[in-house]
């Protein structure tokens, strides 16, 4: 049952009731004229637990929820490899879709999400809330305005830590089917998305990933060397095995200067003929999931959800479309392919 009254209160349902769902509920609670009217969990037992925890009507069957509730959009918070099915179910009922990252775990499944939303004329967006951080937007604008000149080097470092229980307590984390991999596709993907967003498309990648500490199918260590289409080069390093975990870092170097971000904050801003700005030189890492996946601020999820609602009401594309969400996934899949084949992969 879709809600055509998109000028009134905007009704969300959240599919998946793990830890990230709570963050989305907090964010939507802060948005005027938006509310979460329903949740959908994976089993009757989990549905009962979620309803008690959040105080929101919770279902364990999508069709039952869609029949019972007036829903404008869903937010998909299931295991990464289970995004396609709820996306199709929603789109075929004319319900818009905001999917947690990664869009899916394979390019084929992600493209199927894009196609089904296009066919049913609903919006699809992918959660990359770090794009909405003010310091990243400042860096992005500087690059767009050619303040750094020709780009020569772009690096992403996500040297994080997760204890063994992080993986052992979940049936899907670190698995190839449920997670699509591990450190890069789950933890590293946000910074990898920012790197591509600011540096432009990647031309080729040579990479190696390994599992060195955890008892998982996916990688807990990965290193990639990139060549961008604009001629710049770069490196990605990602891990969930590096105790105690360090704030993620994004470095952008151009012929006229450089900007370095840590934990979402600019810590170094050096452009020729401009006063150096190192105002956040001692980044606290407070808005970083370096050692705790929930140590992130929901404010940027809120900004992205607001953009998604506005995109639907104004019939425009959201900032992070399904196609935008596909880019980071495509690069990470190429990293995995390069590692397994021992060859450089062209994108």
Number of C-alpha atoms within 10 A of each C-alpha: 15 17 16 11 12 14 8 10 13 23 22 25 26 24 26 24 23 14 11 16 21 17 18 20 20 15 22 23 14 14 14 10 13 18 17 21 17 23 28 28 24 15 11 14 10 18 21 15 14 23 18 12 11 14 11 16 18 25 24 19 16 17 14 11 20 20 12 12 17 20 25 23 27 24 26 28 25 23 22 26 21 19 26 22 12 22 25 20 15 24 24 16 16 20 26 27 27 26 28 22 26 26 32 28 27 18 15 9 17 22 17 16 24 23 16 19 23 14 10 16 14 20 25 30 28 26 23 24 19 19 24 18 15 14 16 20 14 12 21 17 13 15 21 13 10 13 18 22 17 16 23 20 20 26 23 26 21 31 26 27 23 23 16 14 9 14 17 14 9 11 11 16 23 25 18 17 17 19 23 27 23 26 29 31 27 18 25 25 23 22 26 25 23 19 23 18 15 20 25 15 17 23 17 19 26 22 25 19 23 15 18 13 14 19 13 18 17 23 28 28 23 24 18 22 17 24 20 21 14 14 13 19 21 21 19 23 22 28 28 30 21 19 14 13 19 19 21 25 20 23 19 23 24 19 14 16 19 23 22 22 23 24 23 24 22 25 19 18 20 17 19 12 8 10 9 12 14 14 12 14 15 11 16 12 17 13 18 21 22 27 19 14 15 14 13 17 14 20 17 19 23 22 17 24 23 17 18 26 19 15 16 18 13 10 11 11 16 23 16 20 18 26 15 17 25 22 18 28 25 16 25 24 20 21 28 24 19 21 21 12 13 12 14 17 20 13 14
